Amino acid sequence: MWAECLTGCAVLALLTYGGFVLQINLLTISLLYLLVVLAVASFFGFWQASFASLLSVLLLDYYFEPPLFSFEVANSGIFVALVTFELTALTISRLHGREIRVAKEADTHRAGMEQLYELSRSSLLLDLRQPPGPQLATLIHRVFDLSAVALYDLNLSRQDRMGDWDAGEEDLAKECYLRNAPLDDSGTLTWQRVLRAGPGPVGALAVRGNLSSLVVDALASLAAIAIDRYQWFEKEERAEIAKKNEQLRATVLDALAHELKTPLTAVQTASSGLLELGGLTEPQCNLVSLINGEAIRLNELCTRLLKAAKLDAKQAGLETTDVNVHDLISEILAGHPTEPERNSIQIEVEDPSLAVCADRGLLAMILAQYVDNARKYSAAGTPIAIAARASHSEVLISVHNFGSTIRIEDRERIFERFYRSPGSKDAAPGTGIGLSVVRKAAEAHHGHVWVISDDKEGTTFFLSLPMDARRTQ
């Protein structure tokens, strides 16, 4: 400060000497002194400018204000000059100080934006197959040159830290998430933010360093985006793995069904031949009939597996024709005789001539599966109702029975391959394949399948098909 004051004194001394030698008038020298005060206030500050103002007034009074070479004040002009110099010093120093602060803030903001840009670019190069927490914490610590960083990832339930945290601050980021509110501590320069992506929080961030609130908010947004990217990548990877597993499983089942077809045909032929030859005792005949029936059932299951594999691969070209719904239902029931002592089947078709353009084999498979399910899961002595009617441009077919019900959360999943409702696993044997094939066959016709189930009303499976159904290209 003293060096700056001496500099101002030296300039005023030179100016005074020149003005005295050249006999410059009072007004001119006053303006020159004012310029010196302005310069000192701009470059050095208020206190240095105040010292220069006081010195300028003294020099004016001693060298230029009559009587010369004395400090006797003849009028109030000297006091006006002093006040003017002081106000000028105060105003200019304040403006200069504000300009310096604005410039520093601009530099800080620009540096923060550059750091945020570097962080955004680097975050795109994160290894999404590894947890994002350690990578982000290291990246933030390096880019912003912070003393400490802590990041809590809700999805992985883990907290990662970098730098020097004090005792008791190990879970600072997690506490911020649990509090669900930001917190700023200007004393320790600690900033805490909840990370939000989409409808809810995905974690929290705590940093310690010289940052602005605006930069911290932007930093939290970038961290939330990086964590959200990892979560979406993880979901896509799981979906891709599940898809590959399903394709592999379908391929294995397709191959297995092909391999089983030949021996099953041989077993069915042999059992049928034994029954036709006769000469068997009643127990032997019962056993051979059982073998023949199970061989037929296995053969039908293999057929469904093969059709399912073709539908999955979209290789099952539809051979569409006009199919009379009533005749098809009667044909299915004739091929699968009922057990009168267990269930009776009622058929209700509003229009006997009702027809739908569909693949007869696939449509028969759908209805046969619905009827088989109704028989397996219906209570003894209760009727099974098969109904069909036209609705606008669609044909609606339903199969209703009373028996075990299907939970709401399972009504969509039972159409997934190999899924069986917990309430039906012990009620009847099954593989969980039939209804998945039903849905694939319905989708191949641009149709829909669904089920409603209630303890009082029973269970009803529906099939909706457009009358001019065609294979999706």
LUMPA-251709 format. One line per 8 residues: their letters; for each residue x, z, y of C-alpha. Coordinates in steps of 0.25 Angstrom, whole numbers, plus 5000, padded with zeros to 4 digits. Each point is the difference from the previous one (the first is absolute). Example, Ala and Ser with C-alpha at 12.3 -4.5 7.8 and 13.67 -1.06 7.14 Angstrom:
BEGIN
as> 5049/5031/4982 ~ 5006/4998/5014 $
% end
This chain:
BEGIN
mwaecltg> 5000/5000/5000 ~ 5011/5004/5010 ~ 5007/4986/4997 ~ 4987/4993/5004 ~ 4999/5008/5012 ~ 5014/4997/5004 ~ 4997/4986/4998 ~ 4989/5000/5010 $
cavlallt> 5008/5008/5010 ~ 5011/4990/4999 ~ 4990/4988/5003 ~ 4994/5008/5012 ~ 5013/5003/5005 ~ 5004/4986/5000 ~ 4987/4996/5006 ~ 5002/5010/5011 $
yggfvlqi> 5014/4996/5004 ~ 4996/4986/5001 ~ 4987/5003/5008 ~ 5008/5009/5010 ~ 5011/4990/5002 ~ 4990/4988/5002 ~ 4991/5008/5008 ~ 4988/4997/4992 $
nlltisll> 4987/5006/5006 ~ 4992/5012/4994 ~ 4989/4991/4994 ~ 5009/4991/4993 ~ 5009/5011/4994 ~ 4988/5008/4996 ~ 4995/4988/4992 ~ 5013/4998/4994 $
yllvvlav> 5001/5015/4996 ~ 4986/4998/4994 ~ 5005/4989/4991 ~ 5011/5009/4995 ~ 4990/5011/4997 ~ 4991/4989/4992 ~ 5012/4996/4992 ~ 5004/5014/4997 $
asffgfwq> 4986/5003/4995 ~ 4999/4988/4992 ~ 5014/5001/4993 ~ 5002/5015/4999 ~ 4987/5008/5002 ~ 4992/5009/5010 ~ 5010/5012/5002 ~ 5012/4990/5003 $
asfaslls> 4990/4993/5009 ~ 4996/5013/5007 ~ 5015/5003/5003 ~ 5002/4986/5005 ~ 4988/5002/5009 ~ 5004/5013/5006 ~ 5014/4995/5002 ~ 4995/4987/5007 $
vllldyyf> 4991/5008/5010 ~ 5012/5009/5003 ~ 5009/4988/5003 ~ 4989/4993/5008 ~ 4999/5013/5009 ~ 5015/5002/5001 ~ 5005/4985/5003 ~ 4988/4992/5005 $
epplfsfe> 4990/5010/5006 ~ 5003/5005/5014 ~ 5006/5009/5003 ~ 5011/4994/4991 ~ 5010/5009/4992 ~ 4990/5011/4999 ~ 4989/5005/4991 ~ 4990/5003/5012 $
vansgifv> 4987/4994/4997 ~ 4994/4994/5013 ~ 4987/4995/4994 ~ 4992/5000/4987 ~ 5005/4986/4995 ~ 5011/5007/4992 ~ 4989/5008/4992 ~ 4992/4987/4998 $
alvtfelt> 5012/4993/4995 ~ 5003/5011/4990 ~ 4985/5000/4995 ~ 5000/4985/4999 ~ 5013/5000/4992 ~ 4995/5011/4991 ~ 4987/4993/4997 ~ 5007/4987/4998 $
altisrlh> 5010/5007/4990 ~ 4988/5007/4993 ~ 4992/4987/4998 ~ 5011/4991/4996 ~ 5006/5010/4990 ~ 4986/5002/4994 ~ 4998/4985/4999 ~ 5014/4998/4994 $
greirvak> 4998/5012/4990 ~ 4986/4993/4996 ~ 5007/4987/4998 ~ 5011/5006/4991 ~ 4989/5007/4992 ~ 4992/4987/4998 ~ 5013/4993/4996 ~ 5004/5010/4990 $
eadthrag> 4986/5000/4994 ~ 5000/4985/5000 ~ 5014/5000/4993 ~ 4995/5011/4990 ~ 4987/4992/4997 ~ 5008/4987/4998 ~ 5009/5007/4991 ~ 4989/5006/4992 $
meqlyels> 4993/4986/4999 ~ 5013/4994/4995 ~ 5001/5012/4989 ~ 4986/4998/4996 ~ 5002/4985/4999 ~ 5012/5003/4991 ~ 4992/5010/4992 ~ 4988/4990/4998 $
rssllldl> 5010/4989/4995 ~ 5007/5009/4991 ~ 4988/5006/4994 ~ 4996/4986/4995 ~ 5012/5001/4991 ~ 4997/5013/4993 ~ 5000/5000/4985 ~ 4985/5001/4997 $
rqppgpql> 5003/5003/4986 ~ 5006/5013/5004 ~ 4993/5012/5008 ~ 5000/4997/5015 ~ 5002/5014/5005 ~ 5016/5001/4997 ~ 5002/4986/5006 ~ 4991/5002/5012 $
atlihrvf> 5007/5013/5003 ~ 5014/4995/4999 ~ 4996/4988/5009 ~ 4993/5008/5011 ~ 5012/5009/5000 ~ 5010/4989/5001 ~ 4993/4991/5010 ~ 4995/5011/5010 $
dlsavaly> 5013/5008/4998 ~ 4991/5013/4998 ~ 5005/5014/4997 ~ 4989/5002/4989 ~ 4989/4992/4993 ~ 4989/5004/4990 ~ 4990/4991/4994 ~ 4988/5004/4991 $
dlnlsrqd> 4993/4990/4991 ~ 4986/5004/4996 ~ 4999/4989/4989 ~ 5013/5005/4993 ~ 4998/5015/5004 ~ 5015/5001/5004 ~ 5007/5003/5013 ~ 5014/4994/5003 $
rmgdwdag> 5009/5006/5011 ~ 5013/4995/5007 ~ 5009/5008/5010 ~ 5001/5014/5003 ~ 4987/5008/4999 ~ 4999/5015/5003 ~ 4996/5010/4990 ~ 4985/5001/4999 $
eedlakec> 4998/4985/5004 ~ 5002/4994/4986 ~ 4985/4996/4999 ~ 4998/4997/5015 ~ 4994/4986/4997 ~ 4991/5005/4989 ~ 4995/5011/5009 ~ 4997/4989/5011 $
ylrnapld> 4992/4992/4990 ~ 4992/5013/4995 ~ 4997/5003/5015 ~ 4996/4986/5002 ~ 5004/5000/5015 ~ 5013/4996/5008 ~ 5009/5011/5006 ~ 5011/4998/5010 $
dsgtltwq> 5011/5011/5003 ~ 5008/4996/5013 ~ 5009/5012/4998 ~ 5006/4995/4987 ~ 4996/4985/5002 ~ 4992/5000/4987 ~ 4989/4990/4998 ~ 4989/5001/4989 $
rvlragpg> 4990/4989/4997 ~ 4990/4997/4990 ~ 5002/4986/4994 ~ 4987/4993/4999 ~ 4997/4986/4993 ~ 4986/4996/4998 ~ 4989/5010/5000 ~ 5008/5012/4997 $
pvgalavr> 5014/5006/5001 ~ 5011/4996/4990 ~ 5010/5011/5004 ~ 5008/5006/5012 ~ 5013/4999/5007 ~ 5008/5010/5007 ~ 5012/4996/5008 ~ 5010/5007/5009 $
gnlsslvv> 5007/4993/5011 ~ 5000/4995/5015 ~ 4988/4990/4999 ~ 4988/4997/5008 ~ 4986/5003/4996 ~ 4996/4985/5000 ~ 5012/4997/4991 ~ 4996/5011/4990 $
dalaslaa> 4986/4995/4999 ~ 5005/4985/4998 ~ 5010/5006/4990 ~ 4989/5007/4992 ~ 4992/4987/5000 ~ 5011/4992/4994 ~ 5003/5011/4989 ~ 4985/5000/4997 $
iaidryqw> 5000/4985/4998 ~ 5012/5001/4991 ~ 4994/5010/4991 ~ 4987/4992/5000 ~ 5008/4988/4996 ~ 5006/5008/4988 ~ 4986/5004/4995 ~ 4994/4986/5001 $
fekeerae> 5012/4995/4992 ~ 4999/5011/4990 ~ 4985/4996/4998 ~ 5003/4985/4999 ~ 5011/5003/4990 ~ 4991/5009/4991 ~ 4989/4989/5001 ~ 5010/4989/4996 $
iakkneql> 5005/5009/4988 ~ 4986/5002/4996 ~ 4997/4986/5001 ~ 5012/4996/4991 ~ 4996/5011/4990 ~ 4986/4995/4999 ~ 5005/4985/4998 ~ 5010/5005/4989 $
ratvldal> 4989/5008/4994 ~ 4990/4988/5000 ~ 5011/4991/4994 ~ 5003/5010/4989 ~ 4985/5002/4997 ~ 4998/4984/5000 ~ 5011/4999/4990 ~ 4995/5011/4991 $
ahelktpl> 4986/4995/5000 ~ 5006/4986/4996 ~ 5008/5007/4989 ~ 4988/5008/4995 ~ 4990/4988/4999 ~ 5006/4994/4988 ~ 5000/5013/4991 ~ 4986/5004/5005 $
tavqtass> 4995/4987/4996 ~ 5006/5001/4986 ~ 4994/5015/4999 ~ 4986/4995/5004 ~ 5000/4988/4991 ~ 5005/5009/4988 ~ 4989/5011/5003 ~ 4989/4989/5001 $
gllelggl> 5005/4994/4987 ~ 4999/5013/4993 ~ 4986/5002/5005 ~ 4996/4986/4995 ~ 5006/5002/4987 ~ 4992/5012/4997 ~ 5002/5009/4988 ~ 5004/5012/5009 $
tepqcnlv> 4995/5014/4998 ~ 4993/5006/5012 ~ 5012/5008/5005 ~ 5009/4988/4999 ~ 4989/4991/5007 ~ 4999/5010/5011 ~ 5016/5000/5002 ~ 5001/4985/5000 $
slingeai> 4988/4999/5010 ~ 5008/5010/5009 ~ 5012/4992/4999 ~ 4993/4988/5004 ~ 4993/5006/5011 ~ 5012/5006/5006 ~ 5008/4987/4998 ~ 4989/4993/5008 $
rlnelctr> 5001/5010/5011 ~ 5015/4999/5001 ~ 4998/4985/5000 ~ 4991/5001/5012 ~ 5009/5009/5007 ~ 5012/4990/4998 ~ 4991/4989/5006 ~ 4997/5009/5012 $
llkaakld> 5015/5003/5002 ~ 5003/4985/5000 ~ 4989/4997/5010 ~ 5005/5011/5009 ~ 5014/4995/5000 ~ 4995/4986/5003 ~ 4991/5005/5011 ~ 5012/5008/5006 $
akqaglet> 5008/4987/5000 ~ 4989/4992/5005 ~ 5001/4991/4988 ~ 4986/5001/4995 ~ 4993/4988/5005 ~ 4985/5002/5001 ~ 4992/4991/4991 ~ 4987/5002/5009 $
tdvnvhdl> 4986/4996/4995 ~ 4986/5004/5003 ~ 4998/5013/4991 ~ 4986/5005/4998 ~ 5002/5015/5002 ~ 4988/5004/4990 ~ 5005/4992/4989 ~ 5015/5005/5002 $
iseilagh> 4995/5015/4999 ~ 4992/4997/4988 ~ 5012/4993/4993 ~ 5009/5012/5003 ~ 4990/5010/4995 ~ 4999/4991/4987 ~ 5014/5000/4998 ~ 5001/5016/5002 $
pteperns> 4988/5005/4993 ~ 4995/5014/5005 ~ 4998/5013/4993 ~ 4985/5003/5001 ~ 5002/5014/4996 ~ 5010/5002/5012 ~ 4996/4991/5012 ~ 4989/4989/5003 $
iqievedp> 5004/4989/5010 ~ 4990/4995/5010 ~ 5001/4986/5007 ~ 4994/4997/5013 ~ 5002/4986/5006 ~ 4991/4997/5011 ~ 5001/4985/4998 ~ 5002/4995/4985 $
slavcadr> 5006/4987/5006 ~ 5010/5008/5009 ~ 5014/4993/4999 ~ 5014/5001/5006 ~ 5011/4990/5001 ~ 5011/5008/4992 ~ 5010/4999/4989 ~ 4991/5004/4988 $
gllamila> 5012/5007/4992 ~ 5004/5009/5012 ~ 4986/5003/5004 ~ 4997/5004/4985 ~ 5012/5009/5000 ~ 4996/5007/5012 ~ 4986/5003/4995 ~ 5005/5004/4986 $
qyvdnark> 5010/5010/5007 ~ 4989/5006/5008 ~ 4991/5001/4988 ~ 5011/5006/4991 ~ 5003/5010/5011 ~ 4985/5004/5001 ~ 4999/5002/4985 ~ 5013/5008/4999 $
ysaagtpi> 4996/5010/5012 ~ 4985/5001/4999 ~ 4993/5012/4995 ~ 4993/4999/4986 ~ 4986/4996/5001 ~ 5001/4994/5014 ~ 4997/4986/5004 ~ 5009/4989/5005 $
aiaarash> 4995/4991/5010 ~ 5005/4986/5004 ~ 4994/4994/5012 ~ 5003/4987/5007 ~ 4994/4994/5013 ~ 5003/4990/5011 ~ 5004/5005/5013 ~ 5001/4990/5012 $
sevlisvh> 5012/4991/4995 ~ 5005/5010/4989 ~ 4996/5004/4986 ~ 5000/5015/4998 ~ 5001/5006/4986 ~ 5000/5015/4997 ~ 5002/5008/4987 ~ 4994/5014/5001 $
nfgstiri> 5001/5012/4991 ~ 4999/5015/5000 ~ 5012/5009/4995 ~ 5013/5004/5006 ~ 5002/4997/5015 ~ 5011/4995/5007 ~ 5006/5008/5012 ~ 5000/4994/5014 $
edrerife> 5015/4999/5001 ~ 5001/4993/4986 ~ 4989/4989/5003 ~ 5011/4990/5006 ~ 5011/5004/4991 ~ 4993/4998/4987 ~ 5002/4985/5002 ~ 5015/5002/5001 $
rfyrspgs> 5008/4996/4987 ~ 5002/5012/4990 ~ 4993/5010/5009 ~ 4989/5009/4994 ~ 4992/5010/5007 ~ 5003/5014/4995 ~ 4986/5003/4997 ~ 4999/4988/4990 $
kdaapgtg> 5013/5001/4993 ~ 4995/5010/4989 ~ 4986/4994/5000 ~ 5004/4987/4993 ~ 5012/4992/4996 ~ 5005/4990/5009 ~ 5013/4993/5006 ~ 4996/4998/5015 $
iglsvvrk> 5001/4985/4999 ~ 4986/4995/4999 ~ 4995/5003/5014 ~ 5013/4995/5007 ~ 4998/4986/4993 ~ 4985/5001/5004 ~ 5005/5001/5015 ~ 5010/4989/4998 $
aaeahhgh> 4989/4991/4994 ~ 4990/5003/5011 ~ 5011/4997/5011 ~ 5003/4987/4993 ~ 4985/4996/5003 ~ 5001/5006/5014 ~ 4991/5011/4995 ~ 5000/5015/5001 $
vwvisddk> 4999/5012/4991 ~ 4997/5014/5003 ~ 4993/5013/4994 ~ 4991/5011/5005 ~ 4998/5013/4992 ~ 4992/5012/5001 ~ 4995/5012/4991 ~ 4986/4997/5003 $
egttffls> 5000/4985/5001 ~ 5010/4996/4990 ~ 5011/4990/5000 ~ 4998/4986/5004 ~ 5011/4989/5000 ~ 4998/4988/5009 ~ 5005/4985/5000 ~ 4997/4991/5012 $
lpmdarrt> 5003/4985/4998 ~ 4997/4989/5010 ~ 4991/4990/4993 ~ 5010/4989/5003 ~ 5013/5008/4996 ~ 5013/4993/5000 ~ 5014/5003/4996 ~ 5008/5005/5012 $
q> 5011/4990/5002 $
% end
